[in-house]
Amino acid sequence: MTASIIYSVLLLTSLGIIAAIILYVVSKKFYVYEDPLITEVEEILPAANCAGCGSPGCRSFAEKLVSTEDISDLFCPVGGNDVMKSIANLLGKEVTKKDPTVAVLLCQGSCDMRPKTTQFQGPDSCAISALVFSGETDCQYGCLGKGDCVDACLFDAMYMDKDTGLPVIITDKCTSCGACVEACPKNIIEMRPKNKRDLKIYVGCMNEDKGGIAKRACAVACIGCSKCFDICPKDAITMENNLAYIDAQLCTLCRKCVDVCPTHSIVETNFPPRKKKPVSTITKGKKIDPPSKEKHIDKKVKAIVEPLKSNNDA
Amino acid sequence: MLKTFPKGGIHPHENKITASKPIKRLNPPKVVYVPISQHIGIPSEIIVERKEKVTIGQIIAKSGGYVSSNIHSPVAGTVTKLDKFFDSSGYKKQCIVIRTDQKDQSNFEFIDKPLKTDIQLSKKDILQLITDYGIVGLGGATFPSHVKLNIKKDKHIDCLIINGVECEPYLTADHRLMLEKAEEILVGIEILMFALHIDKAIIGIENNKKNAIANFKELTKNNDKIKVAALEIKYPQGSEKQLVRALLKREVPKNGLPLDVGVIVHNVGTIFAIYEAVQYNKPLTERVVTVTGKTIKDPSNFWVKIGTPVIDLINEVGGLPEDTRKILNGGPMMGKAIKNTDVPVAKGTSGILVISEEEAERKKCTNCIRCSECVFVCPMGLEPYLLMNLTEKKMYEAALNEDITTCIECGSCSYVCPSHRPLLDYIRFGKSIIKTLEIAKDKK
C-alpha cells in the first residue's frame, strides 16, 4: 500500500522535473528578444485599434514608433498631441504638434432640400448603391444615405438622422481616425481642423454640375456663383469645377461668405448668435423679411429667438 | 437530344410577347443624346464642336485607344450641346446632343438596301472597315469587334460561332433580325470566315425560335461550311463560355477567352452590322431594340437610332403605363434599371423593359437556409452563398481564391434563392473591389 503511494509520488515528481527542464531549455533556446519599450509605448496608446494612424493596430504602431528614427510624421489621431508628447518623452524622440481635426460632412442634401427621384431596392450599403447608379436623387455627388460611414465608425461618433437622411457627426466623440472617409464611396467626408470652440466654416456641397442643374437637384447646392470667392478678404476660397472650397488654414472665420451665399450651401457651426443689424430702426414701420439665414438659425442655435424679441420690445 | 451546357442554368418564364412583331422603322427622333462611352474600354474623344452641322454617319467621336471605338452621328443635324447627361450606367456621362434636321432626306439613307452577296474587299480592308465604322458586340457586352478579330499569329482559330441564342426572357431583337435579315446575316458570316480564314461556322439558336432555325436550315441546305444548331432552352446559354461548351464541348479556361480554345463568338446583331459596314459602308448608327413589358399596350421591335431617348420609344408603344415602377435597359435577368426616361439608347441596348409596381417588388431578404439552390444553378460552378458571405465580411482575398472573378453575373443565383438574398449584388461588389485592389497592386 505504502509502496504504491511512494511510487506514484516519485513518478509524478520526476515527470514534473523532466518537463521543467525541457521547458527551461526550450525557452532559452527559442528566446525572442523584444524591446520592452514596445509594450510601454503600447500601454500609452489608446488601444482603439482603429488603424487611423496607418498601421493595422496599436501594437504594430508601437513597433513602428520604436523602430523608426524620425517619428515626426507619425501621429495617433485618437490620442492626439498629449499621447504623442508622452511617447516622445519616453522614447527621447521629437514629435511635431499637429492641429486636431474632425470629420465634417460635405453634403446638406436632406430629404426636403434634395427630393428623391428614384428608389434603390438593393442591399443597404452605400458602396453597392454607388456601383449601380448615382444615388436616389438627381445629385450625383451627394450623400447616398445608406450609412456605410456609421457602420465604419468605431467610436460611436456618428448616427443617421432619420428626418434628414444624412449622417450626423458628434464632434466631441470624433477622434478623426478617418474610417468614415475611407468608407464613403462619394468622398463627401473631409477632415477639417478643429479649434477650441469647434468653430468651422465650410462649403457643405460637392456638386460639380453647372449652377442650374445643381440647384434643380438640390436646394442647398453650391451653384458656383463665385460670390464667396469675390468677398473673401483672405483669398481662402478657391473655385474649381463650379464648386467653391474654403481652405481652413487661410480662413479667419469672418463669416462674410456665409452671408452672401445665395443657396446657403456654406455651413457655419457653433458660432454665437449674430447681433441684430441696426437696419430695423431706420426702416421703422416697414415689414422687413427676417434675414435669409432664418432656416439655419432655427435649426442650429435656438437661443437666438430670445434676444431678438427683447430687442424689438426695447 | 438538343445540345446544351452541362452545369447549372435555369428556365425563367420566356414572355417573348413580341416574337411575331416585325421590326418597325421609326422616324428620326427630334434630338439624340449620343454618349461617348458606349463600349467597354476607353471613352471616345469628341471631335465636333457646338453649333457644328453634322451629316448622317459622320464621325463625331474618335476612338480613344486600342480598346475603344469610333462613334458616328446617327442623324443629320446640328450639335446643340456637349454636356453630361444620365446614361444607362446610372451616372452622368459626357454626351453629344444633336438636333435632327427633319427636312434632311439623308436621314432615310441606308434603309433596306438590296442583298449584296459578292465580297470584293481584301481581308485587311474588311478589318479596317470594322474598326472605322465603330462596330462593337451588340449582344450587350459592347466589346469593340476589331479587338476580337485581331488575332495574334500564335492562336489557331478553327470555328466561328454565331450567337443567336437570345436566352434573356422578353427580348426578341435577335430573333426578329434572324427572321428578317437571314440572308444578309449569312453573307456577314461569309465575310468574317473569309477575313479570318475560318472554314467552319455554327449558328447556335435556342429551340424556342423554331421558325428562325427552319429558316436558316433552309438557306444553308447547300452550304456545308455553315451549320445551324438547335439548343435546349436554358438560361444563360447566350453567354460565350456556355455557348462554346454547348456547341463544341470545349471548356474555356478560367479567366480565359473563347480564343484560347480556337473559337470566336459573335452575336447575330454584330454580324448584321458587319455586313452593312463592309457591303454598304454603313457605320453603326442604329440597332434593333425590343420595347416590351406586360403592362405595355403594343410591345414591338424597332430599328432605333443610337442616342434616341427611351421616352420616345415608350411613347411609340402606347405611352408609359401608370403603375410603372422600373424601366430596364436590357432583359429582366441582366438588364439594369435606368435613372430617368431621358436616358438614351446606346450600342448595347437590346431591349427596354417596363416593369409594373407588382412585378418590381423586391422581397425581404431573410437568412440563408443552406439549401444550396444557388450552387446547383451556377453555370460557372461557383458557390454564390459563400462568395456573398465573404464579400459581406470583407474577406476579399478568400473570395478571390474562390474564383469570384469568373462570375458572369447572370443572376441565376439571385433568381432561385428562396430567401431572396441579394447574392449577385454582393458578388458584383466583391468583383469591383478586387478589381480596384488589383489595379492598386499593379501601380505599386
Interface residues (C-beta under 8 A of the other chain):
Chain A: T117 T118 Q121 G122 P123 S125 A127 I128 L131 V132 F133 S134 Q140 D209
Chain B: K84 F86 S89 G90 Y91 K92 K336 A337 K339 N340 A360 R362 C365 P422 D425 Y426 R428 F429 S432
